[in-house]
Each structure stands twice: as C-alpha cells, then as structure tokens.
Amino acid sequence: MGQAPATVFQVAVLVLFVLPGVVYQFLRERWRGPVPGEQVLSERVLRALSASVVLDAVYMLVAGPELLRLVRGTPGEPVRWDDPGQRVRLVGFVALMLFAAVPAAAAGAVSVWQRRRLRARYRVTPTAWDHMFRDRGSCFVRLRMKDGTWVGGWYGGQSYATAYPQPRELFLESAWRMDPAGAFTGRVAHSAGLHVRADDADLLELLEPDRGASRHTRGGGSHDRAVPGRIRTDSG
C-alpha cells in the first residue's frame, strides 16, 4: 500500500495530476451513466489520469507563463504581490477554475457531443432492465422461472428494482398466487413482499392494472388494485 503525501510539494503534484481527471471522470459517469467498459477500477483510474494529463497540457499551452508567475510569486500586474490576501484569493480562484470548473465544462461538452453524434444508438440508461423500471408506475409483475413455474406480485410504491451495475433483482411489495398458465389467482394472505432474482427467470412481464376490472382491497384500506385482463381475484 502506498504512502500518503508527506510534503506540500507532493500534495501539489497529487492535486495537479489527479484532481482534474477525477472530476472529469466522475461527472462524465454521472451525466452519461455507467457503462460496462468502465467498471474495472484500474481502467477508470487510467482514464482519470489520462484526462488530467490532457487538461494539464492544455493549461500549460494556454496560460503556462501566467501560472508559473502565480506559483513563484513574481511581481506583475494586475496582482499586487505585496498584498498576501489578494494573492491567496487569486490562487483560490485559479485553483477552482483549473481543478473543478474547466474539467466539469469539458465533461459536459463531451457528453453533449457524444449524445448528438450517437443519438441513434446511445442511451443514458445502461440496460433494458433499468429502462423498464426507470420512472415505472405501479403495475403487476409476473415471471416465468427457468423450471417453468410462475411467480408474480404487485410492484408499487414500496417495491424496488436494482440498477446497473448491481445484479438484477426485484422486490415486489406483495406476492400473488399464480396458476400453471401464469394467471394471477389472488393475493397471498399476509404477504409482506416477494424477492426475485431475474437470473432465475427466463421471462418477465409487466401488466398494467385494468381500471374496468374488479378490484382487490388489502386489509379493508384504500389500496384497491384492478387486476388486468383474464386475471381473477379472490379474497386471499
């Protein structure tokens, strides 16, 4: 395990060569969404270091002499170097621009360019699983397991679907009984939820509630749910 920076110079080098790329990489992932090719930590670190090198090279080409004078404290205009407070404020402003604002702007520009260039193929949502449950309203969910049996339940406000890169798992806030053909036959009595791993199923279907069908009331409360189509209910 490497040692932590021990001197001001080492800290400065670490900030200069790491921080711009880390900010750039973090915001790129945040705005674009995670992708399979960047889940390996070593690859993400390499991308961040590469971005830092590019940004630092641009800084040197555009404003190298001015930055050098700022670091050395060489007298020059418009900064009054006999005023330590003014110099500290200027250094803080420049650091904020170089280590945060510019990398953020670069990440935003690259993200916008990529979305426009690849708009026919590129999506921020990384997988179909995430797309299916992103902003998903309440509905019935049924899954055919790999052994041919059916499981299902109600996906509502207390339910949860994992997001990439986590394994595809689903928590349904109430479980329902299923017949061999995959029809819902009624809510499981006293059900407190159902956990399902998508890797154990070969089919998953979302079913919108049928507003014109009969309703199932849980515990005599207001949680009425219209079961869709041919799905029947009982008092469960």
Secondary structure, DSSP 8 states (H G I E B T S, - for coil): ------SHHHHHHHHHHHHHHHHHHHHHHHHH---GGG-SHHHHHHHHHHHHHHHHHHHHHHHHHHHHHHHHT---SS--TT-HHHHHHHHHHHHHIIIIIHHHHHHHHHHHHHHHHTTTT--SS-SHHHHHHTT--SEEEEEEETTS-EEEEEE-TT-EE--TTS--EEEESEEEEE-TTS-EEEE-TT---EEEEGGGEEEEEEE---TTS-EEESTTSS-EEE--TT------
